[in-house]
Amino acid sequence: MKLLNGCVNMKQVITLINPPQLTTKYQLVEGIVPPLGLLYLSSVLKQNGFNVELIDALGENPKNHYRYKKHFYRGINIENILNRVDKDSELIGISCMFSINHFLVMELCKLIKKRFPTKSIILGGSHITAIPKYILKSKYVDFICLGEGETTVLKLCQSLSKNNWQKDMGLSKIKGLGFKNDDSIFINHEIELLRNIDDLPYPDWDSIPIDNYFEAKQSHGSLTYNKWMLMLSSRGCPHQCTFCNTPYIWKRKWRPRNPIKVVDEIIYLRNKYGIKEVHFEDENMSTDLKRLEKFCDELIERKVGILWQAANGIRPHKLNRRILSKMRESGCTNIILAPESGSQKVLDEIINKSMDLDEIIDVFRYSIDVNLKTMAYFIMGLPGETKKDLRKTIFFLMKLARIGVHECSIALFVPLPGSKLFYELRDKNKINLNNNFFESLISMTDLGHSKSWSDNIKDKELRRYRMVGYMSFHFTKLLFHPVNTFMSVMNILKGKQELKTERMFINQLRNIIP
């Protein structure tokens, strides 16, 4: 992806920052994953002649927990980040993928501007893409990038370099770029998506302390081996779930990679870094089942010998025993499906998820038959959801446990900026964008917090329903599949994590017994 035009002064540095991670006392499962988006961006910028410094504030010290104002974070502290910013930096890019990190990212911008008032700051990530005008109102932010960053940020850097890093009117032509011109805000909302993502260079893995991620053993999915990496085999999602902000960010355009090139990259990672496991961060890896089969065939025929899983989950539509068996043969270890609710009414009328609950049962049965570990994702507290709907979800959880599903995850609904439900709640004046709102999103995966967005369910009631859901699932699992429960207990005692639930207990034990 070489688009270089004009001369680049190599003394001019572009600094990219992966911020520390917000953490909470009662967080269900913590994940320490590399900043894949920044790594792609770093590779593209370097390929086009720019000098890039990447500060991985999370990965450089994930064991360090510290308090900053009201919250706790993991990674190097704020002062260390400021000290690491290269004095020759002309542009400082900060990633903000998750809205719960809004406060810290804006604090970083403020402190960087105070120390380096002449340097430009650009923010990117799904959170920034969802509320660009709100972000640009900050006097500490100069640019924002909407959607994918590789092309937009590259063109910005080329334009600034060509004009001695001074803003010019040509910036308005760069798709997906927002900036301030004197006191006015300009945003080019036309997002430029890469047509062929196989043209991208491999992520810049050498720019981060990858061994720290191996040691942390807290990937998005469960882990069989310590040496693992994230990958993307596609970008985007063609579906329109109302709780998800992906349709806004990716315009529902799904773009797959060539399965042969995906396997080529796996072999590269295996040979260079000794990787034994790959976790795919695709929005939905099963969008094209023929492509998925071809990927499995490539792994089998080339005897790659790695384990893999789709850590974000897959849709069950048209998945059958034959395909699942081939996935298992190729090295797939876990299947994650996201029913979201046990109420068909919620699926059809609230979250617009075209999914059949009976089909989910069938796919889970097939997966268990071919010896895949299985996990089900659920959401509680959706706008318009009733207590009757929550009871249906709990009964469905028990049904899954009875057929042998290994684990479940119950998140509380939060209105992700950029999602359809977010806009609906905002239009009803139920959302006011401020730090209190962004902090409320913690309740999604934290057992100590609950915030119901349904008029039919109170906050404390929602917390109880989630606890009953977990207890009902695991009691039913113990009753009908005691061997599975026993195996999980043994894994926990050995420090082994075949399931994310096992990792949660392992981490809690480490906190109790240093």
C-alpha positions in Angstrom: 0.0 0.0 0.0 2.5 2.6 -1.2 0.9 6.0 -1.8 4.0 8.2 -1.2 4.0 11.5 -3.0 6.3 14.3 -2.0 9.5 14.3 0.0 9.4 13.1 3.6 11.8 14.5 6.2 12.9 11.5 8.3 13.6 13.7 11.3 9.9 14.3 11.6 8.4 11.6 13.8 4.9 10.3 14.1 4.1 9.0 17.5 1.3 6.5 18.0 -0.1 5.7 21.5 -2.0 2.8 22.7 -3.4 4.1 26.0 -3.5 2.3 29.4 -6.6 0.1 29.9 -9.3 0.9 32.3 -9.9 -1.9 34.8 -12.3 -2.5 37.7 -12.4 -4.6 40.8 -15.3 -6.8 39.7 -14.5 -7.1 36.0 -15.5 -10.5 34.7 -12.7 -11.3 32.3 -9.8 -8.9 31.6 -8.2 -9.0 28.2 -4.7 -7.9 27.3 -4.5 -7.8 23.5 -2.1 -6.0 21.1 -3.3 -2.8 19.4 -3.9 -4.4 16.0 -5.2 -1.3 14.3 -2.2 0.8 15.4 0.2 -2.0 14.3 -1.3 -1.9 10.8 -1.1 1.9 10.7 2.5 1.8 11.8 3.5 -0.6 9.1 1.8 1.5 6.4 3.4 4.7 7.6 6.9 3.1 7.8 6.4 1.5 4.3 5.8 5.0 3.0 8.9 6.5 4.5 7.8 7.9 7.8 9.6 7.6 11.1 7.1 6.0 13.6 7.4 5.6 17.3 4.8 3.5 19.0 4.1 3.8 22.7 2.2 0.7 23.8 1.2 2.0 27.3 -0.7 -1.2 28.1 1.6 -3.8 26.7 4.8 -2.3 28.1 3.7 -3.0 31.7 0.4 -4.8 32.0 1.1 -5.9 35.5 1.1 -2.3 36.7 -2.2 -1.3 38.2 -2.6 2.3 39.3 -5.2 4.8 40.2 -5.6 8.0 38.2 -8.2 10.3 39.6 -11.4 8.2 40.0 -10.5 5.1 38.1 -7.9 2.3 38.0 -5.8 1.5 34.9 -3.3 -1.1 33.7 -0.1 -0.1 32.0 2.6 2.5 32.3 1.4 5.7 34.1 0.6 9.0 32.5 3.9 10.7 33.3 5.9 7.9 31.7 3.8 8.2 28.6 4.5 12.0 28.4 8.2 11.3 28.9 8.3 8.9 26.1 6.9 11.3 23.5 9.7 12.0 21.0 10.6 15.7 21.0 10.7 15.5 17.2 7.1 14.3 16.9 5.1 16.4 14.6 1.9 14.4 14.9 0.8 12.3 17.9 -1.9 9.7 17.2 -3.9 8.2 20.1 -6.2 5.2 19.7 -9.6 5.2 21.4 -11.4 2.0 20.5 -13.6 1.8 23.6 -15.8 4.5 24.9 -15.0 3.7 28.6 -11.5 5.0 27.8 -12.9 8.4 26.8 -11.9 10.2 30.0 -8.3 9.0 30.0 -7.7 9.6 26.3 -9.0 13.2 26.6 -6.8 13.7 29.7 -3.8 12.5 27.6 -4.6 15.0 24.9 -4.8 17.8 27.5 -1.5 16.9 29.2 0.3 16.4 25.9 -0.8 19.8 24.7 0.4 21.4 27.9 3.8 19.9 27.5 4.1 20.1 23.7 1.8 23.0 22.7 3.0 23.1 19.1 2.5 19.4 18.3 -0.7 18.2 16.5 -2.9 15.5 18.0 -5.1 13.1 16.0 -7.5 10.6 17.6 -8.9 7.5 15.9 -10.9 4.4 16.7 -14.5 3.3 16.9 -15.3 5.7 19.7 -14.0 8.6 17.8 -15.8 7.6 14.6 -19.1 7.4 16.4 -19.1 10.9 17.9 -16.6 12.9 15.8 -18.1 16.4 16.3 -18.2 16.0 20.1 -14.5 14.9 20.1 -13.4 17.8 17.9 -15.0 20.3 20.3 -12.1 19.7 22.6 -9.4 22.4 22.3 -6.8 19.8 22.8 -7.6 17.7 19.6 -6.5 18.9 16.2 -7.6 16.0 13.9 -9.8 13.0 14.0 -9.8 9.9 11.8 -13.1 8.2 10.9 -13.3 4.5 10.2 -10.1 2.8 9.0 -6.9 4.8 9.6 -4.4 3.5 7.1 -5.4 5.6 4.1 -6.7 8.6 5.9 -3.8 9.1 8.3 -1.3 8.3 5.6 -2.7 11.0 3.3 -2.8 13.5 6.2 0.9 12.8 7.0 1.8 13.2 3.3 -0.1 16.4 3.0 1.4 17.9 6.2 4.9 16.8 5.2 4.6 18.3 1.7 3.5 21.6 3.2 6.1 21.6 6.0 3.6 20.3 8.5 1.3 23.3 8.1 -2.4 22.9 7.6 -3.7 23.7 4.1 -7.1 23.8 2.5 -6.4 20.5 0.7 -7.1 18.6 3.9 -10.8 18.9 3.4 -10.5 16.5 0.4 -9.1 13.7 2.6 -11.9 11.2 3.2 -12.6 10.3 6.8 -10.7 13.3 8.2 -12.0 15.9 10.6 -10.1 19.0 11.8 -10.5 22.5 13.1 -10.0 25.5 10.9 -9.7 28.5 13.2 -12.9 28.3 15.2 -14.9 26.1 12.9 -15.1 22.3 12.7 -14.8 20.5 9.4 -15.5 16.8 9.0 -15.4 14.8 5.8 -17.9 12.1 6.7 -17.2 10.1 3.5 -15.2 7.2 5.0 -12.6 5.6 2.7 -12.6 1.8 3.2 -9.8 -0.3 1.7 -11.1 -2.3 -1.2 -8.5 -5.1 -0.9 -7.2 -5.5 2.6 -4.7 -8.1 1.3 -2.7 -5.1 0.0 -1.9 -4.1 3.6 1.5 -5.0 5.0 1.6 -7.3 8.0 1.1 -5.5 11.3 4.3 -4.0 12.9 4.7 -6.6 15.6 8.3 -5.7 16.3 7.3 -2.3 17.6 5.6 -3.6 20.7 6.8 -5.9 23.5 5.0 -9.0 22.3 6.6 -11.2 25.0 4.6 -9.2 27.6 1.4 -10.3 25.9 2.5 -13.9 25.9 3.3 -13.7 29.6 0.0 -12.1 30.5 -2.0 -15.0 29.0 -5.1 -12.8 28.7 -6.2 -12.9 25.1 -9.7 -12.2 23.8 -10.4 -15.9 23.7 -9.3 -18.8 25.9 -5.7 -20.0 25.5 -4.2 -23.4 25.1 -0.6 -22.1 24.5 1.2 -19.0 25.7 2.4 -17.9 22.2 -0.6 -16.5 20.4 -1.4 -13.6 18.2 -4.4 -11.7 16.8 -5.3 -11.7 13.2 -7.9 -10.4 10.8 -9.2 -12.5 7.9 -11.9 -9.9 7.0 -13.1 -6.5 7.9 -16.7 -5.3 8.4 -20.1 -6.9 8.9 -23.1 -7.0 6.6 -25.7 -7.3 9.4 -27.6 -4.5 11.3 -27.8 -5.4 14.9 -29.1 -2.3 16.7 -26.9 -2.6 19.8 -23.7 -2.7 17.7 -21.8 0.3 16.3 -20.1 -1.7 13.5 -22.8 -0.8 10.8 -22.0 2.9 11.4 -18.2 2.5 11.3 -17.9 0.0 8.5 -21.1 0.9 6.5 -22.0 -2.8 6.7 -19.4 -3.5 4.0 -17.7 -6.9 4.5 -14.4 -7.3 2.9 -12.7 -10.7 3.1 -9.0 -11.6 2.6 -7.8 -14.4 0.4 -7.8 -17.6 2.6 -4.4 -18.6 1.0 -2.8 -15.3 2.1 -4.3 -15.6 5.6 -2.6 -19.0 5.9 0.6 -17.4 4.5 0.5 -14.9 7.3 -0.1 -17.6 9.9 3.0 -19.5 8.7 5.0 -16.3 8.8 3.9 -15.7 12.4 4.7 -19.3 13.3 8.1 -19.2 11.8 9.2 -15.8 13.1 7.6 -15.7 16.5 7.0 -19.3 17.3 3.2 -18.8 17.4 1.1 -21.8 18.2 -2.3 -20.2 18.3 -4.2 -17.5 16.4 -7.3 -15.6 17.5 -9.3 -13.9 14.8 -10.9 -10.6 15.6 -13.2 -10.6 12.6 -16.7 -9.3 13.2 -18.1 -12.5 11.7 -15.7 -15.1 10.3 -18.6 -17.3 8.9 -20.1 -14.7 6.6 -19.0 -16.8 3.6 -19.0 -20.5 4.5 -17.3 -21.5 1.3 -14.4 -19.2 2.1 -14.3 -20.5 5.7 -14.0 -24.1 4.3 -11.3 -23.1 1.9 -9.4 -21.6 4.9 -9.7 -24.8 6.8 -8.7 -26.8 3.7 -5.5 -24.7 3.4 -4.6 -25.3 7.0 -5.1 -29.0 6.7 -3.4 -29.5 3.3 -0.4 -27.4 4.3 -0.1 -29.1 7.7 0.3 -25.8 9.4 -0.3 -27.3 12.9 -1.6 -24.3 14.8 -4.7 -23.8 16.9 -7.2 -21.1 16.1 -10.6 -19.6 17.1 -12.9 -16.8 16.1 -12.7 -14.9 19.4 -15.4 -12.4 18.4 -17.8 -15.2 17.7 -19.6 -16.4 14.6 -23.2 -16.6 13.3 -24.8 -20.0 13.3 -26.6 -19.5 10.0 -26.2 -22.6 7.8 -23.3 -24.0 9.9 -23.5 -27.8 9.9 -21.8 -30.8 11.3 -19.6 -31.2 8.3 -18.2 -27.7 8.3 -17.7 -27.7 12.1 -15.9 -31.0 11.8 -13.6 -29.6 9.2 -13.0 -26.5 11.5 -12.0 -28.9 14.3 -9.7 -30.9 12.1 -7.9 -27.7 10.9 -7.2 -26.6 14.5 -10.2 -24.7 15.7 -10.7 -25.2 19.4 -13.7 -23.1 20.5 -17.0 -22.0 19.0 -18.6 -18.8 20.3 -22.2 -18.0 19.4 -24.1 -14.9 20.5 -27.8 -15.6 20.9 -27.9 -12.3 23.0 -31.4 -13.3 24.3 -33.6 -16.3 24.9 -36.6 -14.2 23.8 -37.3 -14.4 20.1 -39.3 -11.1 20.5 -36.1 -9.3 21.7 -34.1 -10.7 18.8 -36.7 -9.7 16.2 -38.2 -6.5 17.6 -35.4 -4.9 19.7 -32.0 -5.8 18.4 -32.9 -6.8 14.8 -30.8 -10.0 15.0 -32.0 -12.4 12.3 -31.3 -15.5 14.3 -33.4 -18.6 15.2 -33.0 -20.0 18.7 -33.6 -23.6 17.5 -30.8 -23.2 15.0 -28.5 -22.1 17.8 -29.3 -25.2 19.8 -28.5 -27.4 16.7 -25.2 -25.7 16.0 -24.1 -26.0 19.6 -25.0 -29.7 19.6 -23.0 -30.3 16.4 -20.1 -28.4 17.9 -20.1 -30.5 21.1 -20.3 -33.7 19.0 -17.1 -32.8 17.1 -15.3 -32.0 20.4 -15.3 -28.2 20.2 -15.4 -26.0 23.4 -18.6 -23.9 23.3 -19.5 -20.5 24.6 -22.7 -18.4 24.4 -22.9 -14.6 24.7 -26.0 -12.9 26.1 -27.1 -9.3 26.8 -29.5 -8.1 29.5 -31.1 -4.8 30.2 -32.0 -3.7 26.6 -34.4 -0.9 26.0 -37.9 -2.3 25.9 -36.9 -5.6 27.4 -39.2 -7.0 30.1 -38.7 -9.3 33.1 -40.5 -12.0 31.2 -37.9 -11.7 28.5 -35.1 -12.0 31.1 -36.7 -15.1 32.5 -36.8 -16.6 29.0 -33.1 -15.9 28.6 -32.4 -17.6 31.9 -34.4 -20.7 30.8 -32.6 -20.7 27.5 -29.3 -20.5 29.4 -30.3 -23.6 31.4 -31.3 -25.4 28.1 -27.8 -24.7 26.7 -26.2 -26.0 29.9 -28.3 -29.1 29.7 -27.1 -30.0 26.2 -23.5 -29.5 27.2 -22.5 -25.9 26.3 -19.3 -25.3 28.3 -19.7 -21.6 29.3 -21.6 -18.4 29.0 -21.1 -14.7 29.2 -23.8 -12.3 30.3 -23.1 -8.7 29.6 -25.4 -5.8 30.5 -26.5 -3.6 27.6 -24.7 -0.3 27.2 -25.6 2.2 24.5 -22.4 2.1 22.4 -21.9 5.4 20.7 -22.6 4.9 17.0 -25.2 2.2 17.5 -28.9 2.6 16.5 -30.1 2.1 20.1 -27.6 4.8 21.2 -29.2 7.3 18.8 -32.7 6.3 19.8 -31.9 6.9 23.4 -30.2 10.1 22.7 -33.2 11.4 20.7 -35.3 10.6 23.8 -33.0 12.7 25.9 -31.9 9.7 27.9 -28.3 10.2 27.1 -26.2 13.2 27.9 -22.6 13.0 26.5 -20.3 13.6 29.5 -17.9 11.7 31.6 -20.7 10.3 33.8 -22.2 8.6 30.7 -18.9 7.2 29.5 -18.2 5.9 33.0 -21.6 4.2 33.1 -20.5 1.9 30.3 -18.3 0.0 32.8 -21.4 -1.9 33.8 -21.2 -4.0 30.6 -18.8 -6.5 32.1 -18.4 -5.5 35.7 -20.4 -7.4 38.3 -20.3 -4.5 40.8 -22.1 -2.1 38.5 -25.5 -2.3 36.8 -27.4 0.2 34.7 -30.7 -0.7 33.2 -31.8 1.0 30.0 -35.2 -0.6 30.1 -38.1 1.2 31.7 -39.4 -2.2 32.9 -36.4 -3.2 34.9 -34.6 -1.4 37.8 -30.8 -1.3 38.1 -30.7 -3.6 41.2 -33.1 -6.0 39.6 -30.9 -6.3 36.5 -27.9 -7.1 38.6 -29.9 -9.9 40.3 -31.1 -11.3 37.0 -27.5 -11.5 35.7 -26.4 -13.3 38.9 -29.4 -15.7 38.6 -28.5 -16.3 35.0 -24.9 -17.3 35.8 -26.0 -19.4 38.8 -28.7 -21.2 36.8 -26.3 -22.0 34.0 -23.5 -23.4 36.1 -25.8 -25.3 38.5 -27.5 -27.0 35.4 -24.1 -27.7 34.0 -23.0 -29.3 37.2 -26.2 -31.4 37.4 -26.1 -32.7 33.9 -22.4 -32.6 33.0 -20.5 -33.0 36.2 -17.4 -34.2 34.4 -17.1 -30.9 32.5 -17.3 -29.0 35.8 -14.7 -31.3 37.3 -12.4 -30.8 34.4 -12.7 -27.0 34.7 -11.9 -27.2 38.4 -8.8 -29.2 37.6 -7.7 -26.8 34.9 -8.1 -23.9 37.3 -5.9 -25.6 39.9 -3.3 -26.3 37.2 -3.4 -22.7 35.9 -4.7 -24.0 32.6 -7.4 -22.1 30.6 -9.4 -24.0 28.0 -12.3 -21.7 28.8 -12.5 -17.9 29.5 -14.4 -18.8 32.7 -11.4 -20.8 33.9 -9.1 -17.8 33.2 -11.5 -15.5 35.3 -11.1 -17.8 38.3 -7.3 -18.2 37.8 -6.9 -14.4 37.8 -9.1 -14.1 40.9 -7.0 -16.7 42.7 -3.8 -14.9 41.7 -5.2 -11.7 43.3 -6.0 -13.6 46.5 -2.8 -15.7 46.6 0.1 -13.6 45.2 
